């Protein structure tokens, strides 16, 4: 329960950075794909 509560407050705190968050997710996904290509 406490873990969920901290997770919720984390998302609430960073909701105003939604645009940056989407960009971070895109960069993370691209990085994972590049990593798979490099290591495969």
N, C-alpha and C positions, 0 to 999 in steps of 0.2 A: 504493500500500500504506500509506504513512504517513498519508494522508488518512483511509483507512478506520479505521486504528488510533486516531487522534484522535477520529473520530466515535464509535467504540465506547466509548472512555473517557468521552466526553461523555454518552452515554446511560447508561452505568453510574453516573456521578456523580449524574445527575438522576433515577435510577430511584426514589429515595425520595420524590421530588416528583411521583409519577405522577398523583395526583389534581389537583394544580395544573396539570400539563401538559395533562391532558384539558380543563380549564377554559380554558387558554390557547388550545388548538386550537379549541375552540368559539368563543371570542371572535374569533380570527383568521378563522374561516370566516364568522361573522356579519359581520365587518368587510368581508371581500372581497365578500360578497353585497350589502351596503349600498353599497359603492363601485361595483359594477357597476350597481345600480339608479340611483344618483345620476348616474353618467357616461354612461348609455345614453339 
